Structures are given as C-alpha cells and as structure tokens.
Amino acid sequence: MGMESVLPFMGMVIVQVAMVGQLVTGQEAMLDGMTNFTFIFYFNALSFLILAFSLFFFRNSSNLPALTYAVVWRCLLFGFFGFMTQITGYTGIQYASPTLATSMLNLIPGFTFIFAIIFRLEKAEVRSSGARAKIIGTLVSVVGAFIVTLYQGPRILKGTSSANSTQNLTQSQDWVIGGLLLALTSVFASLFITTQALILQKHISKLVVSLFYSSTIAILSAVLSLILERDLSPWSLSSNVRIMAVVYSGLFGASFQVTVSSWCMQRTGPLFVVMFHPLGIIISSIIGITFMGDAFYLGSLVGSIVIIVGVYTVIWGISKERKFTQANSISSPLMLDNPKDTTLPAP
C-alpha cells in the first residue's frame, strides 16, 4: 500500500526532471549551432518512429478510431498548437533560460481555464467560491509572469561562470523578449490542451493522437527549416551534444511525459499531476546554477513565488468545484475530468 502511494509521487518527479532536461539539452543543442526548427524536427521525428513502432506491434484494431474529417482536422490543429508551443518555447530559452521557461509554464492552468470558458468546456459560476478562486488565481499568475519578465532585479545567486550560458541573461532586453515568448508558449500550450479536450470527446486513441501530434510537428518544422535555413550546418548531427539532445528529447520528451503522467493520473487524479508543475522551477534552478552557470535573479524569485501562489489558488478552485460537481453528479470535460481521463502535459 505504501509503495502504491510512493510510485505516483516518484513518477511525477521524474516527469518534471524529464521536462527540465529537455529544455536544458535543447538550449545546449542550439548553442552548439542547431536551429530551433532542426532540433524540433529531429526529436519529433524520433518520437514519431517510436510511436509508430508501438502502434504497429501493440495495436488493438478494435480500439483504433475511424479517421473521419472531424477527427483528422482536430488532430492536425492539435499538432499545430503543439508546434507553436515548441517553436516559441525553444526560441524563448535562446533569449532567457530554462528556469524562466519553467516559471512561465505555470501560467498554463490559468490560461487553460480562460480558453475552456471561451470554448464552453467550462462554466464560470462567479457566485461560487471555486470559480472566484480560479479567476483570482489566474490574475495572480499573470501578475507573477509580468514580474518575472519585466523585473530582473539584482543577481542573488551567481552560479558557476559560463560565458555561453549567461551571455543572453546579461541583456535586459533579451530577458524581456524571452519572457514574452515564453508567455506566448503558455498561451499556445493552453490551446493545445483545450484542443486535446475536444479530441478526447470523440474517444480517440491517445496513441493515435500522439502519432498525429509528432508527425505534424516534424513536417511543419522540416518545411519551415528548409524555407528559412539556407545553411546545411544546422542539420548536421556530427556533434555529440546535438545527438544527445535529440535522443534525450525523442526518448524523454512529450511522449514519455504523457505516458508517465497518464499512469499517475489514473491512480491519483488530475489535481495530483498539476500540483507538481511548480517543482520544475526548483529543478531547473538547481540544474541551471550548478551545471550551466546560470545566474538567479531577484525578479525570478519574487515572480515565481507569485506564480506558484496563483497556480495553487487555481488548483484549490478546481478542487472546490470538483467536490461540488461530484456532489451534484455534474461533470466538466476539461478541468473536472474523471481521474481516468488523461490530460497531456505541455509539449
């Protein structure tokens, strides 16, 4: 019984480590000369091959969906939002850092709540304490994001000196650009999750959805890279840094994180999974300062604390509404899902 309680905890810690590792290795690959387009193409192509292999050898034809027009266009839209999430995210960390990226990704629950209302997947009953908590938490998270982006403040932890890793962090303008791009990443990730909720309403196989997701991103990134990149050197995998980054992201990227978080969610519920998102800030800070020479600024500390307060306020509101919903036998398809309905983490 004790082990059953520990395994989901360990699983979500592993997911957060994998996510931060993907951001860090991606940044290193781009510092080594890869573009965000080529890096995204390679690791999504690898993920596609792994998923296709799994689908071929472990498929159950009775569970495969009929690929109707409605299913296909929703899956393609899902892949497009995933592509935009990755492009803005990896471009953002070129200007800022993985630590800032993990801080800004905590805006996703709040933005998802907003889009869920827009697409009528959620109902905002302003009179209920749960709905008010979600609205207030969203606003607090946005304020925290503004603090992280616009106020860098004095350096409180210098870390180890690394010219390549800290070059962009010394430029306040670059920090703001990176913060805005990473905020945009959270917006696209929220649209990604909202689109996923619309897809799951059709009872689509999650493996098929992930296959569409990886293939769409690989195709879009390859096409744009061929159009925008005249130099062939970013396509080279001669460097060990590039190979390790691609293999790591292909194996432990979105597909791996989806599998582990889905397993944890089936046993603990969606709130347990969401509660681990702020842990990424701590992990990325430790890795960035210890191994990459990143500095840690007062603005990042204050803004991250404000964002975390906002995130847990939203989570409290979700929990409150979920209890009310269960008592009244009403279900919401996105934020109040049955624990067995999985929500993919941000790509």
MARKETI-357482 format. One record per residue (C-alpha): residue number from 1; x, y negated, z negated. Coordinates in pm, 1 decimal. Each point is the difference from the previous one (the first is absolute). Layout:
// MARKETI-357482
r resi NUM east X north Y up Z
...
// end
This chain:
// MARKETI-357482
r resi 1 east 0.0 north 0.0 up 0.0
r resi 2 east 285.1 north -232.7 up -88.8
r resi 3 east 174.8 north 69.9 up 329.5
r resi 4 east -319.7 north -73.5 up 192.1
r resi 5 east 0.3 north -348.0 up -154.8
r resi 6 east 370.2 north -60.5 up 64.5
r resi 7 east 9.6 north 104.8 up 367.8
r resi 8 east -226.8 north -280.7 up 133.6
r resi 9 east 205.5 north -252.2 up -198.1
r resi 10 east 323.5 north 135.0 up 147.2
r resi 11 east -158.0 north 8.7 up 345.5
r resi 12 east -95.0 north -368.5 up -5.2
r resi 13 east 343.8 north -100.1 up -128.5
r resi 14 east 149.1 north 193.7 up 293.8
r resi 15 east -236.0 north -181.2 up 240.1
r resi 16 east 114.7 north -339.7 up -128.2
r resi 17 east 367.1 north 101.8 up 21.7
r resi 18 east -58.6 north 125.9 up 355.6
r resi 19 east -170.2 north -326.1 up 100.1
r resi 20 east 278.0 north -217.3 up -141.0
r resi 21 east 261.7 north 228.8 up 155.7
r resi 22 east -168.5 north -40.9 up 337.2
r resi 23 east 15.8 north -380.3 up -30.0
r resi 24 east 363.5 north 6.1 up -113.7
r resi 25 east 123.0 north 242.3 up 268.0
r resi 26 east -195.0 north -193.2 up 262.5
r resi 27 east 169.5 north -322.6 up -103.7
r resi 28 east 341.7 north 167.7 up 14.5
r resi 29 east -70.8 north 139.8 up 347.9
r resi 30 east -96.3 north -344.0 up 128.0
r resi 31 east 307.5 north -156.5 up -160.5
r resi 32 east 195.1 north 264.9 up 193.5
r resi 33 east -140.6 north -127.0 up 330.0
r resi 34 east -331.4 north 176.1 up 54.0
r resi 35 east -303.4 north -215.2 up 71.9
r resi 36 east -322.3 north 43.0 up -191.6
r resi 37 east -163.4 north 131.5 up 320.5
r resi 38 east 256.7 north 273.6 up 65.3
r resi 39 east 13.4 north 106.2 up -364.6
r resi 40 east -378.9 north 22.6 up -20.5
r resi 41 east -11.9 north 194.4 up 326.9
r resi 42 east 253.9 north 259.7 up -108.8
r resi 43 east -140.3 north 85.1 up -341.6
r resi 44 east -362.0 north 2.5 up 118.8
r resi 45 east 97.3 north 225.2 up 291.3
r resi 46 east 163.8 north 236.1 up -250.6
r resi 47 east -312.1 north -11.5 up -219.9
r resi 48 east -213.9 north 74.9 up 305.8
r resi 49 east 208.0 north 308.5 up 82.7
r resi 50 east -26.5 north 126.4 up -359.1
r resi 51 east -377.8 north -55.8 up -5.5
r resi 52 east -47.0 north 157.6 up 343.7
r resi 53 east 198.3 north 303.9 up -114.5
r resi 54 east -215.8 north 26.3 up -312.8
r resi 55 east -321.8 north -36.8 up 198.4
r resi 56 east 105.7 north 265.4 up 251.6
r resi 57 east 103.6 north 263.8 up -253.1
r resi 58 east -241.1 north -69.4 up -286.3
r resi 59 east -308.7 north -129.0 up 177.8
r resi 60 east -346.9 north 133.0 up -61.0
r resi 61 east -195.4 north -59.5 up 319.9
r resi 62 east -329.0 north -4.4 up -189.2
r resi 63 east 118.8 north -305.5 up -195.5
r resi 64 east 120.1 north -198.6 up 301.9
r resi 65 east -232.5 north -286.7 up 95.4
r resi 66 east -157.0 north -66.2 up 336.6
r resi 67 east 196.3 north -288.5 up 150.4
r resi 68 east -288.7 north -227.8 up 92.3
r resi 69 east 47.0 north -355.7 up 124.1
r resi 70 east -88.0 north -140.4 up -343.9
r resi 71 east 257.0 north 224.4 up -169.4
r resi 72 east 278.1 north -80.1 up 248.1
r resi 73 east -35.6 north -378.7 up -6.0
r resi 74 east -14.3 north -6.9 up -378.7
r resi 75 east 314.3 north 214.1 up -18.5
r resi 76 east 175.7 north -226.4 up 251.0
r resi 77 east -104.0 north -308.4 up -197.4
r resi 78 east 126.8 north 174.4 up -311.7
r resi 79 east 335.5 north 56.5 up 171.6
r resi 80 east 14.6 north -361.9 up 122.0
r resi 81 east -46.8 north -139.5 up -350.5
r resi 82 east 262.0 north 245.5 up -123.7
r resi 83 east 235.8 north -123.6 up 272.8
r resi 84 east -55.5 north -365.2 up -97.4
r resi 85 east 54.7 north 91.1 up -365.1
r resi 86 east 336.1 north 157.7 up 76.6
r resi 87 east 114.8 north -272.9 up 239.6
r resi 88 east -78.6 north -287.8 up -236.6
r resi 89 east 133.4 north 198.1 up -296.6
r resi 90 east 339.0 north 86.8 up 147.4
r resi 91 east 34.8 north -347.8 up 151.0
r resi 92 east -79.5 north -146.0 up -341.4
r resi 93 east 273.1 north 192.4 up -181.4
r resi 94 east 251.1 north -127.2 up 257.5
r resi 95 east -69.2 north -348.2 up -138.3
r resi 96 east -52.4 north 97.6 up -363.8
r resi 97 east 52.0 north 329.7 up -185.4
r resi 98 east -168.9 north 332.8 up -81.7
r resi 99 east -67.8 north -137.2 up -350.0
r resi 100 east -208.8 north -283.9 up 141.4
r resi 101 east -168.7 north 248.8 up 234.0
r resi 102 east -115.4 north 225.9 up -284.5
r resi 103 east -123.6 north -305.3 up -191.5
r resi 104 east -208.6 north -122.9 up 293.2
r resi 105 east -141.1 north 346.0 up 75.3
r resi 106 east -184.0 north -21.8 up -331.5
r resi 107 east -234.2 north -245.1 up 174.0
r resi 108 east -150.9 north 292.7 up 191.3
r resi 109 east -271.8 north 95.5 up -255.3
r resi 110 east -130.3 north -357.4 up -8.4
r resi 111 east 3.0 north -47.1 up 377.5
r resi 112 east -158.6 north 342.6 up 46.2
r resi 113 east -283.9 north -107.8 up -227.8
r resi 114 east -54.1 north -312.8 up 213.1
r resi 115 east -7.0 north 192.6 up 329.1
r resi 116 east -221.6 north 266.5 up -154.3
r resi 117 east -256.0 north -270.6 up -71.9
r resi 118 east 34.2 north -145.7 up 351.5
r resi 119 east -55.2 north 341.6 up 161.2
r resi 120 east -278.1 north 80.5 up -249.3
r resi 121 east 186.8 north 289.3 up -155.8
r resi 122 east -28.6 north -173.3 up -335.9
r resi 123 east -271.9 north -205.6 up -165.2
r resi 124 east 108.1 north -296.3 up -210.3
r resi 125 east -250.2 north -25.0 up -282.6
r resi 126 east 130.2 north -323.7 up -149.9
r resi 127 east -213.8 north 48.0 up -309.0
r resi 128 east 185.2 north 318.9 up -97.1
r resi 129 east 318.5 north -21.8 up -206.4
r resi 130 east 173.9 north 250.4 up 229.9
r resi 131 east -57.1 north -209.1 up 313.2
r resi 132 east 109.2 north -318.2 up -177.6
r resi 133 east 317.2 north 175.3 up -117.3
r resi 134 east 81.7 north 108.4 up 356.7
r resi 135 east -53.4 north -352.8 up 133.0
r resi 136 east 206.3 north -160.0 up -277.7
r resi 137 east 271.9 north 265.0 up 33.3
r resi 138 east 21.8 north -60.0 up 374.2
r resi 139 east 39.8 north -375.3 up -51.5
r resi 140 east 262.6 north 53.8 up -271.8
r resi 141 east 194.4 north 235.5 up 230.4
r resi 142 east -2.5 north -260.3 up 277.5
r resi 143 east 129.4 north -264.3 up -244.3
r resi 144 east 279.9 north 238.6 up -98.1
r resi 145 east 85.3 north 50.8 up 366.9
r resi 146 east 27.5 north -376.8 up 47.5
r resi 147 east 234.4 north -20.1 up -299.5
r resi 148 east 223.7 north 280.4 up 132.7
r resi 149 east 8.1 north -155.0 up 347.7
r resi 150 east 27.0 north -372.9 up -68.0
r resi 151 east 195.6 north -4.9 up -326.9
r resi 152 east 332.9 north 179.3 up 2.6
r resi 153 east 138.2 north -156.4 up -317.0
r resi 154 east 337.1 north 63.0 up -161.6
r resi 155 east 177.7 north 331.8 up 34.5
r resi 156 east -46.9 north 204.4 up -318.0
r resi 157 east 179.0 north 319.0 up 113.0
r resi 158 east 291.4 north -23.3 up 240.4
r resi 159 east 45.3 north 369.2 up 70.7
r resi 160 east 309.2 north 114.0 up 189.3
r resi 161 east 130.9 north -225.3 up 269.6
r resi 162 east -85.4 north 105.4 up 355.2
r resi 163 east 22.0 north -253.0 up 278.3
r resi 164 east -223.4 north 187.7 up 239.8
r resi 165 east -277.6 north 73.5 up -247.2
r resi 166 east -17.8 north -344.0 up -159.2
r resi 167 east 64.4 north -218.4 up 302.0
r resi 168 east -365.2 north -72.6 up 70.4
r resi 169 east -91.7 north -36.4 up -367.1
r resi 170 east 212.2 north -314.4 up -31.5
r resi 171 east -223.6 north -176.4 up 251.6
r resi 172 east -320.2 north -132.5 up -157.4
r resi 173 east -158.3 north -45.2 up 341.4
r resi 174 east 67.4 north 363.6 up 89.7
r resi 175 east -146.4 north 108.7 up -334.2
r resi 176 east -324.0 north -188.4 up 72.8
r resi 177 east -21.7 north 143.0 up 353.3
r resi 178 east 59.2 north 348.8 up -138.0
r resi 179 east -264.0 north -49.9 up -268.2
r resi 180 east -258.7 north -118.7 up 251.9
r resi 181 east 72.5 north 295.2 up 229.5
r resi 182 east -31.3 north 241.7 up -291.4
r resi 183 east -328.3 north -161.6 up -105.1
r resi 184 east -117.6 north 54.8 up 357.1
r resi 185 east 114.4 north 361.3 up -39.9
r resi 186 east -240.1 north 37.8 up -292.2
r resi 187 east -282.8 north -141.7 up 212.5
r resi 188 east 65.5 north 251.2 up 279.7
r resi 189 east 40.6 north 282.3 up -252.8
r resi 190 east -339.0 north -89.6 up -146.0
r resi 191 east -155.3 north 8.9 up 347.7
r resi 192 east 178.7 north 333.6 up 45.3
r resi 193 east -165.1 north 140.8 up -313.8
r resi 194 east -340.2 north -146.8 up 89.8
r resi 195 east 17.2 north 155.3 up 346.8
r resi 196 east 95.8 north 329.4 up -161.1
r resi 197 east -315.8 north -15.0 up -210.6
r resi 198 east -205.9 north -44.3 up 316.8
r resi 199 east 178.0 north 300.5 up 156.3
r resi 200 east -53.3 north 222.3 up -303.8
r resi 201 east -372.3 north -72.0 up 21.7
r resi 202 east 13.8 north 218.4 up 312.5
r resi 203 east 160.9 north 282.9 up -201.8
r resi 204 east 311.5 north 5.3 up 216.0
r resi 205 east 290.0 north 233.5 up -81.4
r resi 206 east 268.3 north -199.9 up -181.7
r resi 207 east 272.0 north 182.7 up 192.7
r resi 208 east -154.7 north -105.1 up 332.1
r resi 209 east -32.2 north -359.6 up -122.5
r resi 210 east 366.3 north -3.3 up -105.9
r resi 211 east 95.2 north 143.8 up 339.7
r resi 212 east -182.3 north -283.5 up 178.1
r resi 213 east 159.0 north -245.0 up -240.6
r resi 214 east 360.2 north 110.1 up 61.9
r resi 215 east -39.1 north 37.9 up 376.9
r resi 216 east -166.9 north -341.5 up 42.3
r resi 217 east 274.1 north -175.6 up -196.5
r resi 218 east 277.3 north 186.2 up 186.1
r resi 219 east -147.1 north -93.1 up 340.3
r resi 220 east -61.9 north -367.2 up -87.0
r resi 221 east 345.4 north -48.3 up -152.0
r resi 222 east 169.6 north 170.0 up 297.3
r resi 223 east -186.5 north -213.6 up 255.9
r resi 224 east 67.3 north -328.2 up -180.8
r resi 225 east 363.0 north 90.5 up -59.2
r resi 226 east 52.8 north 74.5 up 370.7
r resi 227 east -161.7 north -333.6 up 88.7
r resi 228 east 175.8 north -217.3 up -258.7
r resi 229 east 335.3 north 178.8 up -32.4
r resi 230 east 233.7 north -16.7 up 299.5
r resi 231 east 291.9 north 136.1 up -199.1
r resi 232 east 18.6 north 379.4 up -37.6
r resi 233 east 219.0 north -6.1 up -312.0
r resi 234 east -296.0 north -14.6 up -247.0
r resi 235 east -115.6 north 335.4 up 144.2
r resi 236 east 328.2 north 169.9 up -88.1
r resi 237 east 1.3 north 254.3 up -283.2
r resi 238 east 377.9 north 28.8 up -11.1
r resi 239 east 18.1 north -156.7 up -345.9
r resi 240 east -49.9 north 219.1 up -307.2
r resi 241 east -193.8 north -282.6 up -165.5
r resi 242 east -253.4 north -4.9 up 283.8
r resi 243 east -37.4 north 378.8 up 8.4
r resi 244 east -49.9 north 22.1 up -376.0
r resi 245 east -255.8 north -283.3 up 4.0
r resi 246 east -202.1 north 156.5 up 283.0
r resi 247 east 7.4 north 350.9 up -149.6
r resi 248 east -85.2 north -126.4 up -347.5
r resi 249 east -291.9 north -212.5 up 123.4
r resi 250 east -122.9 north 277.8 up 227.1
r resi 251 east 1.5 north 255.5 up -282.2
r resi 252 east -92.8 north -217.5 up -298.6
r resi 253 east -193.4 north -278.6 up 169.9
r resi 254 east -374.8 north -39.6 up 36.0
r resi 255 east -73.6 north 368.1 up 72.4
r resi 256 east 180.8 north 123.0 up -311.4
r resi 257 east -147.5 north -275.3 up -217.2
r resi 258 east -350.6 north 75.6 up 129.1
r resi 259 east 34.5 north 370.1 up -81.8
r resi 260 east 130.1 north -46.6 up -354.5
r resi 261 east -235.1 north -285.3 up -93.1
r resi 262 east -296.5 north 193.7 up 141.0
r resi 263 east 95.1 north 300.8 up -213.4
r resi 264 east 23.1 north -223.8 up -307.5
r resi 265 east -327.8 north -172.7 up 81.9
r resi 266 east -187.7 north 328.6 up 27.4
r resi 267 east 101.1 north 79.5 up -357.7
r resi 268 east -16.8 north -339.5 up -169.0
r resi 269 east -212.8 north -236.5 up 209.0
r resi 270 east 81.3 north -310.8 up 207.1
r resi 271 east 56.7 north -236.2 up -295.1
r resi 272 east 291.2 north 210.6 up -125.8
r resi 273 east 170.5 north -34.5 up 339.4
r resi 274 east -54.0 north -377.0 up 28.1
r resi 275 east 136.0 north -59.9 up -350.7
r resi 276 east 348.3 north 110.4 up 110.6
r resi 277 east 38.7 north -266.7 up 271.0
r resi 278 east 166.3 north -258.3 up -230.6
r resi 279 east 262.2 north 261.0 up -92.0
r resi 280 east 152.2 north -62.8 up 343.1
r resi 281 east 110.1 north -347.4 up -113.3
r resi 282 east 208.2 north 146.6 up -282.8
r resi 283 east 149.6 north 276.3 up 216.1
r resi 284 east 89.3 north -235.4 up 286.0
r resi 285 east 154.6 north -250.7 up -242.1
r resi 286 east 221.5 north 267.4 up -156.1
r resi 287 east 107.6 north 140.0 up 338.6
r resi 288 east 49.6 north -345.9 up 151.6
r resi 289 east 212.0 north -135.1 up -285.5
r resi 290 east 197.9 north 318.9 up -65.5
r resi 291 east 72.3 north 129.9 up 350.4
r resi 292 east -62.4 north -287.1 up 244.2
r resi 293 east 127.8 north -300.7 up -192.0
r resi 294 east -335.4 north -181.5 up 10.5
r resi 295 east -56.3 north -282.1 up -245.3
r resi 296 east -316.7 north -30.1 up -208.1
r resi 297 east -157.9 north -343.2 up -32.7
r resi 298 east -226.3 north -156.7 up -259.3
r resi 299 east -270.7 north -61.7 up 259.8
r resi 300 east -7.2 north 370.7 up 83.1
r resi 301 east -34.4 north 91.2 up -368.2
r resi 302 east -278.2 north -249.2 up -76.7
r resi 303 east -186.6 north 64.5 up 325.4
r resi 304 east 24.8 north 377.9 up -38.7
r resi 305 east -143.1 north -17.4 up -352.4
r resi 306 east -290.6 north -213.7 up 122.8
r resi 307 east -63.3 north 240.8 up 291.0
r resi 308 east 5.1 north 301.9 up -233.4
r resi 309 east -249.6 north -171.3 up -232.8
r resi 310 east -223.2 north -62.6 up 301.5
r resi 311 east 35.4 north 359.1 up 123.9
r resi 312 east -97.0 north 151.4 up -333.9
r resi 313 east -290.4 north -244.3 up -28.7
r resi 314 east -126.0 north 129.2 up 335.9
r resi 315 east 54.3 north 359.2 up -117.9
r resi 316 east -195.0 north -70.9 up -319.5
r resi 317 east -283.1 north -142.9 up 210.3
r resi 318 east 0.2 north 308.0 up 223.7
r resi 319 east -6.3 north 227.5 up -305.1
r resi 320 east -287.0 north -197.6 up -151.0
r resi 321 east -206.0 north 16.6 up 319.2
r resi 322 east 82.1 north 366.6 up 47.8
r resi 323 east -139.1 north 84.9 up -343.2
r resi 324 east -311.7 north -202.4 up 77.6
r resi 325 east -33.7 north 170.7 up 339.0
r resi 326 east 36.4 north 348.3 up -145.7
r resi 327 east -264.9 north -84.3 up -255.7
r resi 328 east -238.2 north -111.1 up 273.8
r resi 329 east 96.7 north 266.7 up 259.3
r resi 330 east 111.6 north -257.4 up 256.5
r resi 331 east 323.3 north 45.9 up 197.5
r resi 332 east 213.2 north -253.0 up 185.6
r resi 333 east 194.8 north 141.3 up 298.5
r resi 334 east 326.2 north -186.9 up -56.6
r resi 335 east 91.6 north -111.8 up -349.4
r resi 336 east -233.4 north 232.9 up -191.9
r resi 337 east 75.5 north 319.8 up 184.2
r resi 338 east -28.6 north 345.2 up -144.2
r resi 339 east 346.8 north 99.5 up -122.9
r resi 340 east 17.2 north 261.8 up 272.2
r resi 341 east -33.2 north -265.4 up 272.9
r resi 342 east 350.5 north -116.6 up 64.8
r resi 343 east 123.2 north -346.1 up 85.9
r resi 344 east 321.8 north -29.1 up 193.0
r resi 345 east 265.8 north -222.1 up -157.7
r resi 346 east 133.0 north -296.7 up 183.5
r resi 347 east 219.1 north 100.6 up 293.3
// end
